Amino acid sequence: NSADVSDCRNGIERFSRCTTEMCNKTGYSSLMLRKLAAKLYLLGLCVTFIYFLWAMPETHFEGRWNPFRSLSTMRTEQDMSTDVGLISLLCLVPTTAARLDKAKAVLETWGERCDKLIFIVEKGFPLLNVETLVVTQEHADDLANKIQFAMLKIYEKYYQSYDWFLKADDDTYIIVDSLKAYLVAKSPDNLEYYGSSLRSGHSEFMSGGAGYVLGKSVLHTYIEVGLKQAKCPRSSPLEDVDIGNCLGSLNVSFVDTWDHQTGLGRSFPFSPSFMFNKKKYHESKHYKENQIHRSECCSPSAISFHYVSPEHMFMLEYFIYEVGNSIHSYKNKTTNLI
């Protein structure tokens, strides 16, 4: 009514006068106060969003990728018969001095969860607290040569020590717990390699950006038959296409990490923001035609994303491992009190 409108108008005028007086006393401009108000507003939205995720039943997210879900919950849902701690995983990541920020992000986030992390680098790469494999000049001309050289060295030194060998890029984010949970049901003795299956022309291959995994048996076949017996001549300067052509010719099976229970993907040659962008998603030429964008795009046990900036790596790390586990822990405490 008119009285309420008048009271509201008077309140706004009083607030405006108070704001002006406060600006004069503190030296803050109205612009600065508006910026502060905007920040407080955004903070409020974030708090509301996190509370919303905490309060909403987890069944609402069934079949969708939700970075806030606890990884312990995910592992329980997969009904694993073997502890993921028994999975021994060596992670191989090519990088350069010009991409040092990306290498550091990998080292400080998902790389910590690999049982062994090795950077493939060229001479002159800055010293980091991680093992590096320096490629010779003759192998530094393209990525396919680098990976071939690195696989040979890894085979010579670490074949007996690890069951699984992951190759990922320095802008790939790997949810290592999810990958290990997936590998529990697999055998490193099988002639299979795992990742995000793509096709280019007549070549089928696993996306190097999404990351692919070789078991001991596949690594042995690749080195001893493909390279040492020269069964795999170079077919492409693109490392993922080249190794895909080689393994295909050696009768190694291509196994997409697709989640058959939900019908959703686990490993992605795109960033999370790309998967949530309908327009960009449909411009993709290589990916599966029936893949759904946004929250229905990805299995709740997602394994990897590509084209992830260092900043977004730390953000994913925070949401998955800090916020997600905190929410799950708080829910458990609340449930125990009831």
ROKOLVEX-602295 format. One line per field, with one value per atom (N, C-alpha, C): atom name; x, y, z; residue in one letter. Coordinates in pm, whole numbers. Each point is the difference from the previous one (the first is absolute). Layout:
N
atom <- CA:... .
X <- X:... .
Y <- Y:... .
Z <- Z:... .
res <- A:... .
***
This chain:
338
atom <- N:CA:C:N:CA:C:N:CA:C:N:CA:C:N:CA:C:N:CA:C:N:CA:C:N:CA:C:N:CA:C:N:CA:C:N:CA:C:N:CA:C:N:CA:C:N:CA:C:N:CA:C:N:CA:C:N:CA:C:N:CA:C:N:CA:C:N:CA:C:N:CA:C:N:CA:C:N:CA:C:N:CA:C:N:CA:C:N:CA:C:N:CA:C:N:CA:C:N:CA:C:N:CA:C:N:CA:C:N:CA:C:N:CA:C:N:CA:C:N:CA:C:N:CA:C:N:CA:C:N:CA:C:N:CA:C:N:CA:C:N:CA:C:N:CA:C:N:CA:C:N:CA:C:N:CA:C:N:CA:C:N:CA:C:N:CA:C:N:CA:C:N:CA:C:N:CA:C:N:CA:C:N:CA:C:N:CA:C:N:CA:C:N:CA:C:N:CA:C:N:CA:C:N:CA:C:N:CA:C:N:CA:C:N:CA:C:N:CA:C:N:CA:C:N:CA:C:N:CA:C:N:CA:C:N:CA:C:N:CA:C:N:CA:C:N:CA:C:N:CA:C:N:CA:C:N:CA:C:N:CA:C:N:CA:C:N:CA:C:N:CA:C:N:CA:C:N:CA:C:N:CA:C:N:CA:C:N:CA:C:N:CA:C:N:CA:C:N:CA:C:N:CA:C:N:CA:C:N:CA:C:N:CA:C:N:CA:C:N:CA:C:N:CA:C:N:CA:C:N:CA:C:N:CA:C:N:CA:C:N:CA:C:N:CA:C:N:CA:C:N:CA:C:N:CA:C:N:CA:C:N:CA:C:N:CA:C:N:CA:C:N:CA:C:N:CA:C:N:CA:C:N:CA:C:N:CA:C:N:CA:C:N:CA:C:N:CA:C:N:CA:C:N:CA:C:N:CA:C:N:CA:C:N:CA:C:N:CA:C:N:CA:C:N:CA:C:N:CA:C:N:CA:C:N:CA:C:N:CA:C:N:CA:C:N:CA:C:N:CA:C:N:CA:C:N:CA:C:N:CA:C:N:CA:C:N:CA:C:N:CA:C:N:CA:C:N:CA:C:N:CA:C:N:CA:C:N:CA:C:N:CA:C:N:CA:C:N:CA:C:N:CA:C:N:CA:C:N:CA:C:N:CA:C:N:CA:C:N:CA:C:N:CA:C:N:CA:C:N:CA:C:N:CA:C:N:CA:C:N:CA:C:N:CA:C:N:CA:C:N:CA:C:N:CA:C:N:CA:C:N:CA:C:N:CA:C:N:CA:C:N:CA:C:N:CA:C:N:CA:C:N:CA:C:N:CA:C:N:CA:C:N:CA:C:N:CA:C:N:CA:C:N:CA:C:N:CA:C:N:CA:C:N:CA:C:N:CA:C:N:CA:C:N:CA:C:N:CA:C:N:CA:C:N:CA:C:N:CA:C:N:CA:C:N:CA:C:N:CA:C:N:CA:C:N:CA:C:N:CA:C:N:CA:C:N:CA:C:N:CA:C:N:CA:C:N:CA:C:N:CA:C:N:CA:C:N:CA:C:N:CA:C:N:CA:C:N:CA:C:N:CA:C:N:CA:C:N:CA:C:N:CA:C:N:CA:C:N:CA:C:N:CA:C:N:CA:C:N:CA:C:N:CA:C:N:CA:C:N:CA:C:N:CA:C:N:CA:C:N:CA:C:N:CA:C:N:CA:C:N:CA:C:N:CA:C:N:CA:C:N:CA:C:N:CA:C:N:CA:C:N:CA:C:N:CA:C:N:CA:C:N:CA:C:N:CA:C:N:CA:C:N:CA:C:N:CA:C:N:CA:C:N:CA:C:N:CA:C:N:CA:C:N:CA:C:N:CA:C:N:CA:C:N:CA:C:N:CA:C:N:CA:C:N:CA:C:N:CA:C:N:CA:C:N:CA:C:N:CA:C:N:CA:C:N:CA:C:N:CA:C:N:CA:C:N:CA:C:N:CA:C:N:CA:C:N:CA:C:N:CA:C:N:CA:C:N:CA:C:N:CA:C:N:CA:C:N:CA:C:N:CA:C:N:CA:C:N:CA:C:N:CA:C:N:CA:C:N:CA:C:N:CA:C:N:CA:C:N:CA:C:N:CA:C:N:CA:C:N:CA:C:N:CA:C:N:CA:C:N:CA:C:N:CA:C:N:CA:C:N:CA:C:N:CA:C:N:CA:C:N:CA:C:N:CA:C:N:CA:C:N:CA:C:N:CA:C:N:CA:C:N:CA:C:N:CA:C:N:CA:C:N:CA:C:N:CA:C:N:CA:C:N:CA:C:N:CA:C:N:CA:C:N:CA:C:N:CA:C:N:CA:C:N:CA:C:N:CA:C:N:CA:C:N:CA:C:N:CA:C:N:CA:C:N:CA:C:N:CA:C:N:CA:C:N:CA:C:N:CA:C:N:CA:C:N:CA:C:N:CA:C:N:CA:C:N:CA:C:N:CA:C:N:CA:C:N:CA:C:N:CA:C:N:CA:C:N:CA:C:N:CA:C:N:CA:C:N:CA:C:N:CA:C:N:CA:C:N:CA:C:N:CA:C:N:CA:C:N:CA:C:N:CA:C:N:CA:C:N:CA:C:N:CA:C:N:CA:C:N:CA:C:N:CA:C:N:CA:C:N:CA:C .
X <- 84:-84:88:-65:76:87:-47:80:128:-11:119:99:-52:86:73:-74:59:109:-27:100:124:-23:113:84:-68:72:80:-61:71:122:-16:112:115:-31:104:72:-76:61:92:-44:84:128:-15:118:97:-55:84:77:-70:67:109:-30:99:121:-27:109:90:-62:77:83:-60:73:117:-25:106:114:-33:104:86:-68:73:91:-48:78:117:-23:104:90:-42:82:-28:-94:-36:-96:20:-92:-119:-107:-118:31:94:39:66:86:67:-100:-98:-103:-84:-27:-77:79:131:84:0:7:-3:-133:-108:-132:-11:59:-3:75:116:78:-76:-64:-79:-117:-57:-112:46:117:53:36:55:32:-126:-106:-127:-53:16:-44:78:132:84:-42:-22:-41:-134:-93:-132:11:87:16:55:102:59:-102:-78:-104:-104:-34:-97:49:131:56:4:29:3:-138:-100:-134:-73:34:-73:39:-96:33:92:94:96:-66:-118:-67:-39:-11:-34:107:124:111:33:-82:31:11:110:20:57:35:59:134:87:128:-18:39:-11:133:81:133:-1:-117:-5:-18:-28:-23:130:-11:118:50:132:57:-18:-9:-25:-139:-97:-134:3:74:10:55:103:62:-95:-79:-97:-104:-46:-102:49:129:53:21:-23:6:128:112:128:34:58:38:144:77:140:29:85:36:76:-37:71:146:34:139:91:-59:79:32:-62:26:128:101:125:2:6:-17:117:63:105:-60:18:-56:111:-18:99:-59:66:-55:106:-17:93:-26:106:-16:126:-2:114:23:115:31:-99:-50:-97:-135:-22:-127:23:95:38:-117:-86:-114:-95:-14:-86:63:131:69:-11:17:-10:-141:-101:-139:-25:50:-14:70:120:80:-70:-69:-60:-145:-56:-140:-6:-50:-25:126:113:125:43:-41:37:-60:-107:-69:50:86:64:102:18:103:140:8:124:-38:54:-24:132:1:120:-36:75:-16:97:-51:84:39:128:45:120:37:120:110:120:114:-22:34:-18:-129:-80:-124:33:-70:30:-16:79:-6:-128:-72:-117:17:-80:8:-77:46:-65:101:-15:91:-29:105:-16:74:-53:63:36:128:46:15:-75:8:123:57:115:-46:91:-34:-67:43:-56:-145:-44:-139:-86:55:-72:-79:0:-61:-152:-60:-146:-41:-127:-48:3:-27:1:138:105:136:32:-47:24:-63:-126:-70:61:38:63:130:82:125:-28:-100:-32:-51:-84:-52:113:97:116:75:24:74:-79:-131:-85:-2:-8:-1:129:112:130:14:-53:26:-113:-126:-112:-100:28:-98:-36:98:-25:-64:4:-44:-146:-59:-137:-83:-130:-93:-62:-17:-72:83:-11:78:-93:-13:-88:82:-43:56:-108:30:-94:77:-70:63:15:76:18:-119:-100:-124:-118:32:-102:-19:-125:-26:-52:72:-37:-54:-117:-51:55:118:77:-77:-71:-78:-103:-64:-101:63:116:71:39:55:39:-121:-111:-122:-46:14:-36:92:128:98:-7:-68:-12:-60:-97:-68:74:114:78:126:59:125:112:114:113:57:-45:47:-80:-113:-83:59:-18:45:-108:-15:-99:66:-42:40:-120:1:-121:10:-114:-3:-128:9:-113:21:-81:18:-44:89:-28:32:-47:29:31:105:38:33:-86:18:-18:101:-5:67:48:74:-90:0:-64:112:-21:104:-61:76:-41:57:-84:43:118:109:115:-30:-87:-36:-83:-91:-81:79:113:84:-37:100:-27:90:-46:68:38:125:49:30:-44:41:138:57:134:10:-103:4:2:-79:-3:133:56:130:107:-2:96:-15:-123:-25:42:-32:35:151:76:145:66:-30:71:-37:-126:-45:-10:-71:-24:125:87:119:126:30:124:-2:-117:-11:-47:-7:-35:-132:-98:-132:-86:48:-80:79:1:64:-78:68:-67:-114:-117:-118:-55:44:-52:90:16:72:-84:-129:-89:16:44:36:-115:-121:-111:-44:3:-34:106:126:110:-4:-15:-1:-128:-111:-125:12:60:21:89:103:92:-71:-67:-64:-112:-71:-104:57:116:65:54:17:51:-114:-123:-120:-28:38:-37:-140:-86:-138:-10:-85:-26:-122:18:-110:-28:-114:-40:-45:34:-34:-146:-80:-143:-66:-83:-72:-127:0:-114:-121:21:-111:-86:64:-75:-12:81:0:72:87:70:151:72:144:75:125:87:123:53:123:-33:46:-43:118:3:105:-32:-95:-42:2:-8:-5:-142:-18:-135:-85:59:-78:-47:81:-41:-119:6:-107:-130:10:-120:-46:67:-34:-63:-130:-73:51:25:41:137:96:135:-1:-79:-1:-41:-103:-50:90:103:97:109:3:102:-21:110:-10:35:69:50:-80:-74:-56:-132:-46:-120:-122:-79:-113:-109:-13:-110:39:121:42:-83:-39:-85:87:-33:79:-57:71:-34:5:-78:20:-30:-72:-27:113:106:107:85:14:113:-43:65:-25:39:-70:43:137:49:136:92:-14:83:148:81:142:87:-31:94:-69:64:-40:127:-14:115:-18:105:1:-39:57:-28:117:-29:104:50:119:49:-100:-62:-97:-117:-48:-114:40:126:46:-12:45:-10:-146:-84:-142:-65:27:-54:49:126:59:-75:-28:-69:-142:-74:-139:-13:84:-12:47:118:61:-25:-22:-23:-150:-69:-143:-79:25:-76:15:122:21:-49:9:-51:-151:-68:-146:-37:70:-29:26:111:33:-104:-45:-99:-133:-35:-124:5:115:14:-16:62:-12:-145:-70:-140:-85:25:-76:20:124:30:-67:-32:-64:-149:-57:-145:-36 .
Y <- -120:120:125:118:125:27:-42:20:-82:-124:-86:57:48:59:121:83:120:-37:-102:-46:-51:-75:-55:113:102:112:75:22:70:-80:-133:-85:9:-1:10:133:109:132:6:-59:1:-80:-117:-82:76:75:76:108:70:104:-61:-116:-67:-43:-51:-44:116:115:119:48:4:43:-94:-132:-97:17:27:23:120:109:122:-23:-80:-22:-94:-104:-103:25:88:25:-96:-92:-94:67:-21:52:-92:53:-84:-114:23:-107:-114:36:-104:-79:70:-70:-91:45:-86:-125:15:-117:-96:59:-83:-74:71:-62:-114:22:-105:-123:21:-114:-76:76:-65:-77:55:-67:-133:3:-122:-103:49:-90:-67:79:-56:-106:25:-99:-130:11:-119:-81:71:-68:-68:70:-57:-124:7:-112:-123:22:-112:-60:86:-51:-80:49:-68:-141:-11:-130:-92:58:-80:-50:87:-33:-93:5:-80:-146:-91:-142:-38:-91:-38:-74:-58:-71:94:130:97:4:-33:8:-136:-99:-134:3:-55:-4:127:97:125:22:74:32:116:-20:104:7:104:6:10:25:14:-135:-105:-129:-54:-62:-60:-116:-9:-112:-130:7:-122:-53:91:-40:-65:61:-53:-142:-23:-131:-103:40:-91:-40:97:-27:-98:-2:-88:-142:-21:-134:-72:65:-58:-117:-105:-118:10:93:15:146:20:136:69:127:73:21:-17:14:-105:-108:-105:31:104:41:83:-46:76:71:133:82:95:-8:95:99:129:105:70:9:57:125:115:128:79:19:84:148:78:144:71:132:81:113:66:113:113:16:106:-27:-123:-38:-40:67:-34:16:100:20:-119:-61:-117:-120:-17:-111:10:121:19:-31:38:-27:-151:-73:-146:-57:47:-50:25:113:38:-45:-61:-46:-150:-43:-143:-83:62:-75:-61:62:-50:-138:-35:-126:-115:31:-107:-69:-129:-69:42:41:56:101:121:105:34:-2:34:100:109:98:-32:1:-15:140:31:138:0:121:18:60:-3:51:147:36:137:23:-105:15:33:98:40:-117:0:-106:12:-111:-9:-123:-7:-115:-119:-45:-111:-61:-128:-65:47:24:40:-97:-15:-82:94:23:98:-70:46:-61:53:-84:43:90:75:96:-66:-120:-68:-42:-7:-39:120:120:118:71:-54:74:-4:-108:-3:-88:10:-68:-152:-49:-145:-58:68:-46:6:108:15:-115:-31:-104:-137:-24:-127:-18:104:-2:-23:72:-10:-140:-57:-135:-102:13:-90:10:123:20:-49:27:-46:-152:-61:-147:-58:61:-50:14:108:31:-40:10:-13:-110:-79:-101:-95:-41:-96:64:131:68:44:14:52:-86:-5:-79:83:130:86:124:46:113:99:118:105:105:37:116:107:119:112:127:103:128:86:109:89:94:-8:73:-97:-123:-101:-5:-10:-22:-142:-80:-139:-15:-59:-37:-139:-4:-124:-106:41:-97:-69:77:-56:-94:39:-85:-132:6:-123:-88:64:-76:-72:67:-62:-118:14:-104:-122:12:-113:-122:24:-110:-46:62:-34:-76:-67:-71:58:31:53:-104:-125:-105:-7:70:-1:91:-38:84:103:95:107:132:107:132:89:92:67:151:62:144:46:114:58:-27:-88:-46:106:33:96:-64:65:-49:120:-14:102:-72:16:-73:-149:-79:-144:-40:97:-30:10:-107:4:9:83:19:52:-6:57:140:95:139:16:58:27:107:95:106:-48:-94:-56:-99:-44:-97:-142:-85:-142:-85:-122:-88:-130:-41:-128:-89:-126:-97:-55:-79:-53:-80:-79:-86:82:108:85:73:52:68:-96:-122:-102:-27:-17:-27:118:120:121:12:-24:16:-118:-121:-117:-36:19:-37:123:101:118:78:22:83:-83:-95:-75:-91:-52:-82:83:130:93:-34:-43:-30:126:109:123:116:15:117:125:114:125:27:28:23:142:73:135:75:133:79:21:-32:10:-126:19:-114:-96:52:-90:-79:64:-70:-106:35:-91:-125:19:-116:-80:69:-71:-90:51:-82:-120:23:-108:-108:39:-99:-73:72:-66:-109:26:-99:-119:18:-108:-73:25:-67:34:121:49:59:-35:48:142:81:136:-4:42:-2:142:55:131:-12:98:-4:36:4:30:-74:69:-60:-65:-130:-70:-3:20:1:125:113:125:42:-61:40:131:40:127:-21:99:-11:24:-51:23:83:-20:69:94:126:101:78:14:81:148:39:139:41:129:52:-13:7:0:114:119:114:-24:-70:-35:-95:-99:-99:64:111:67:111:16:105:-67:16:-70:36:130:44:-57:15:-51:-151:-66:-145:-55:59:-52:35:83:28:-107:-88:-105:-96:-39:-86:-146:-25:-135:-79:71:-71:-67:-84:-81:88:-35:83:4:-108:-5:49:57:50:122:6:108:104:128:104:33:84:47:-114:8:-93:-144:-21:-136:-54:79:-38:-112:-6:-73:-93:-115:-96:59:-39:46:-54:-98:-50:46:128:58:-17:-18:-26:117:64:102:105:119:111:60:56:58:152:69:146:70:-46:57:91:126:96:-30:51:-20:48:116:54:-96:-56:-91:-134:-39:-122:16:114:24:12:56:12:-138:-86:-136:-75:17:-65:40:128:52:-54:8:-43:-151:-79:-145:-52:46:-61:75:130:76:17:66:25:-130:-86:-124:-87:-21:-85:65:133:70:-15:14:-16:-141:-99:-139:-27:54:-20:64:121:69:-74:-54:-77:-123:-67:-118:34:114:42:31:69:35:-124:-98:-124:-76:-1:-72:62:130:68:-27:-43:-23:-133 .
Z <- 0:0:0:-3:-13:122:119:122:-5:-47:-10:-101:-113:-103:55:78:59:100:84:96:-70:-108:-77:-59:-57:-61:105:117:108:47:5:42:-98:-128:-103:10:22:12:122:112:121:-24:-68:-31:-89:-96:-92:75:94:78:87:61:85:-80:-119:-87:-37:-35:-36:117:121:118:30:-16:25:-98:-126:-101:39:46:36:120:97:122:-23:-78:-18:-118:-90:-117:-114:20:-106:-97:-126:-101:-12:-58:-21:-95:-92:-94:75:97:78:82:55:78:-88:-122:-91:-35:-18:-28:119:121:120:10:-30:5:-101:-117:-104:46:64:50:108:90:105:-59:-106:-67:-60:-67:-61:107:112:109:53:10:45:-94:-131:-98:15:21:15:123:112:123:-19:-66:-26:-87:-103:-93:71:86:73:97:66:90:-77:-119:-86:-34:-33:-34:122:116:122:36:-11:44:-95:-129:-99:12:-4:5:-114:25:-103:-115:25:-108:-112:31:-105:-108:38:-94:-61:27:-51:-151:-50:-145:-57:84:-49:68:-70:61:95:125:101:74:-24:60:151:60:145:70:-76:63:58:114:62:-82:-16:-75:76:132:75:-31:-19:-40:-136:-93:-135:2:81:3:59:99:59:-103:-79:-100:-105:-27:-102:52:129:59:-38:27:-38:91:-59:75:48:-51:35:34:99:40:-113:-27:-105:35:127:41:-61:-50:-64:-145:-54:-139:-3:-73:-12:-135:4:-120:-19:-114:-38:-98:26:-85:-77:-129:-90:-65:20:-47:-77:-131:-75:28:14:24:-49:8:-44:99:-13:89:-20:-122:-28:66:41:63:146:62:137:97:-22:89:-4:-117:-13:69:-18:65:152:53:145:49:-78:39:6:-98:2:123:25:113:133:13:127:13:-103:8:-23:-114:-21:-8:-39:-9:132:111:132:27:-70:26:-88:-95:-76:90:-19:78:-47:-125:-56:-106:10:-99:-67:-133:-76:-109:-6:-107:-113:-123:-118:-45:5:-24:-95:-40:-80:88:-49:76:36:124:45:76:19:76:145:60:139:97:105:99:83:12:85:88:103:91:-59:-116:-69:-96:-27:-94:-142:-77:-139:-91:-119:-103:-114:-19:-100:-135:-99:-133:-73:-84:-79:-113:-57:-104:-120:-33:-117:21:126:28:40:-9:49:-109:-123:-110:0:49:10:118:38:121:-16:-121:-21:30:-45:29:149:65:144:78:-32:74:-27:-125:-34:79:4:76:149:53:142:36:-86:26:6:-88:1:133:47:124:121:-1:110:6:-115:-8:57:-33:48:151:55:141:95:-46:93:-34:-103:-41:114:78:108:123:9:123:-1:-118:-10:-94:28:-82:-111:25:-94:-32:-125:-48:-71:61:-53:-72:-120:-68:-5:50:-3:-35:-44:-33:125:-12:115:20:-88:23:13:40:30:151:45:142:16:77:24:142:14:131:28:60:12:78:106:78:-88:-86:-89:-103:-52:-96:65:121:68:30:38:25:-126:-114:-128:-31:28:-34:89:115:91:-71:-86:-69:-125:-30:-119:39:-96:24:-85:59:-78:-96:13:-90:-130:-4:-121:-107:-126:-111:-30:91:-13:42:-68:52:6:98:45:-15:-31:-13:-66:-68:-73:-148:-55:-137:-101:-93:-106:-135:-105:-134:-89:-80:-97:-130:-100:-124:25:-36:22:131:75:123:122:80:131:103:102:100:128:107:127:12:34:10:96:-51:85:103:-35:92:117:-26:107:85:-55:70:-37:-16:-25:89:26:94:-68:18:-47:120:-7:100:-33:91:-21:-130:-26:-118:-129:-3:-119:-17:109:-8:-52:51:-44:-150:-46:-142:-87:46:-76:-18:107:-6:-73:46:-51:-143:-35:-135:-90:49:-83:-35:101:-22:-28:86:-17:-123:-35:-121:-119:19:-108:-68:80:-55:-12:57:2:-59:-132:-60:37:5:33:-97:55:-83:13:104:21:99:-19:101:126:-9:115:84:122:84:25:25:31:-123:-118:-124:-31:18:-32:87:131:89:-17:-35:-27:-121:-107:-120:30:79:36:81:107:86:-73:-88:-78:-89:-61:-86:79:130:87:71:-46:53:146:39:133:-10:95:-2:54:-64:44:92:124:96:48:-42:48:144:82:142:27:-103:7:116:76:112:-54:-12:-60:93:128:94:-17:-23:-17:-146:-87:-141:-24:93:-10:-4:-54:-15:129:1:116:-38:-119:-42:-115:11:-96:-57:-134:-64:3:87:13:147:23:136:55:133:56:-55:-17:-51:-142:-80:-137:4:88:9:46:71:49:-93:-114:-97:-122:-16:-106:-138:-24:-133:-37:90:-28:-14:85:-1:-136:-59:-127:-118:23:-105:-6:99:2:-116:-66:-118:28:111:22:104:86:114:-34:91:-22:-24:-98:-39:106:77:96:139:11:131:39:125:49:69:-17:63:137:71:133:102:109:110:-36:-112:-44:-87:-17:-93:54:132:55:113:2:106:136:107:133:38:-75:22:-113:-38:-106:33:-106:18:-42:-114:-49:-85:-3:-86:-60:-121:-69:-11:-40:-14:130:109:132:38:26:36:141:36:138:105:-26:96:18:-110:8:62:-14:67:151:51:143:44:-87:32:8:-99:2:123:30:117:127:11:119:10:-111:4:21:-68:9:136:43:118:130:-7:122:28:-91:21:1:-101:-10:123:45:116:129:7:119:12:-114:-1:42:-56:33:148:53:140:91:-36:81:-3:-117:-11:90:3:83:148:42:139:34:-92:23:9:-88:0:130:51:123:122:-9:112:6:-113:-6:65 .
res <- N:N:N:S:S:S:A:A:A:D:D:D:V:V:V:S:S:S:D:D:D:C:C:C:R:R:R:N:N:N:G:G:G:I:I:I:E:E:E:R:R:R:F:F:F:S:S:S:R:R:R:C:C:C:T:T:T:T:T:T:E:E:E:M:M:M:C:C:C:N:N:N:K:K:K:T:T:T:G:G:G:Y:Y:Y:S:S:S:S:S:S:L:L:L:M:M:M:L:L:L:R:R:R:K:K:K:L:L:L:A:A:A:A:A:A:K:K:K:L:L:L:Y:Y:Y:L:L:L:L:L:L:G:G:G:L:L:L:C:C:C:V:V:V:T:T:T:F:F:F:I:I:I:Y:Y:Y:F:F:F:L:L:L:W:W:W:A:A:A:M:M:M:P:P:P:E:E:E:T:T:T:H:H:H:F:F:F:E:E:E:G:G:G:R:R:R:W:W:W:N:N:N:P:P:P:F:F:F:R:R:R:S:S:S:L:L:L:S:S:S:T:T:T:M:M:M:R:R:R:T:T:T:E:E:E:Q:Q:Q:D:D:D:M:M:M:S:S:S:T:T:T:D:D:D:V:V:V:G:G:G:L:L:L:I:I:I:S:S:S:L:L:L:L:L:L:C:C:C:L:L:L:V:V:V:P:P:P:T:T:T:T:T:T:A:A:A:A:A:A:R:R:R:L:L:L:D:D:D:K:K:K:A:A:A:K:K:K:A:A:A:V:V:V:L:L:L:E:E:E:T:T:T:W:W:W:G:G:G:E:E:E:R:R:R:C:C:C:D:D:D:K:K:K:L:L:L:I:I:I:F:F:F:I:I:I:V:V:V:E:E:E:K:K:K:G:G:G:F:F:F:P:P:P:L:L:L:L:L:L:N:N:N:V:V:V:E:E:E:T:T:T:L:L:L:V:V:V:V:V:V:T:T:T:Q:Q:Q:E:E:E:H:H:H:A:A:A:D:D:D:D:D:D:L:L:L:A:A:A:N:N:N:K:K:K:I:I:I:Q:Q:Q:F:F:F:A:A:A:M:M:M:L:L:L:K:K:K:I:I:I:Y:Y:Y:E:E:E:K:K:K:Y:Y:Y:Y:Y:Y:Q:Q:Q:S:S:S:Y:Y:Y:D:D:D:W:W:W:F:F:F:L:L:L:K:K:K:A:A:A:D:D:D:D:D:D:D:D:D:T:T:T:Y:Y:Y:I:I:I:I:I:I:V:V:V:D:D:D:S:S:S:L:L:L:K:K:K:A:A:A:Y:Y:Y:L:L:L:V:V:V:A:A:A:K:K:K:S:S:S:P:P:P:D:D:D:N:N:N:L:L:L:E:E:E:Y:Y:Y:Y:Y:Y:G:G:G:S:S:S:S:S:S:L:L:L:R:R:R:S:S:S:G:G:G:H:H:H:S:S:S:E:E:E:F:F:F:M:M:M:S:S:S:G:G:G:G:G:G:A:A:A:G:G:G:Y:Y:Y:V:V:V:L:L:L:G:G:G:K:K:K:S:S:S:V:V:V:L:L:L:H:H:H:T:T:T:Y:Y:Y:I:I:I:E:E:E:V:V:V:G:G:G:L:L:L:K:K:K:Q:Q:Q:A:A:A:K:K:K:C:C:C:P:P:P:R:R:R:S:S:S:S:S:S:P:P:P:L:L:L:E:E:E:D:D:D:V:V:V:D:D:D:I:I:I:G:G:G:N:N:N:C:C:C:L:L:L:G:G:G:S:S:S:L:L:L:N:N:N:V:V:V:S:S:S:F:F:F:V:V:V:D:D:D:T:T:T:W:W:W:D:D:D:H:H:H:Q:Q:Q:T:T:T:G:G:G:L:L:L:G:G:G:R:R:R:S:S:S:F:F:F:P:P:P:F:F:F:S:S:S:P:P:P:S:S:S:F:F:F:M:M:M:F:F:F:N:N:N:K:K:K:K:K:K:K:K:K:Y:Y:Y:H:H:H:E:E:E:S:S:S:K:K:K:H:H:H:Y:Y:Y:K:K:K:E:E:E:N:N:N:Q:Q:Q:I:I:I:H:H:H:R:R:R:S:S:S:E:E:E:C:C:C:C:C:C:S:S:S:P:P:P:S:S:S:A:A:A:I:I:I:S:S:S:F:F:F:H:H:H:Y:Y:Y:V:V:V:S:S:S:P:P:P:E:E:E:H:H:H:M:M:M:F:F:F:M:M:M:L:L:L:E:E:E:Y:Y:Y:F:F:F:I:I:I:Y:Y:Y:E:E:E:V:V:V:G:G:G:N:N:N:S:S:S:I:I:I:H:H:H:S:S:S:Y:Y:Y:K:K:K:N:N:N:K:K:K:T:T:T:T:T:T:N:N:N:L:L:L:I:I:I .
***
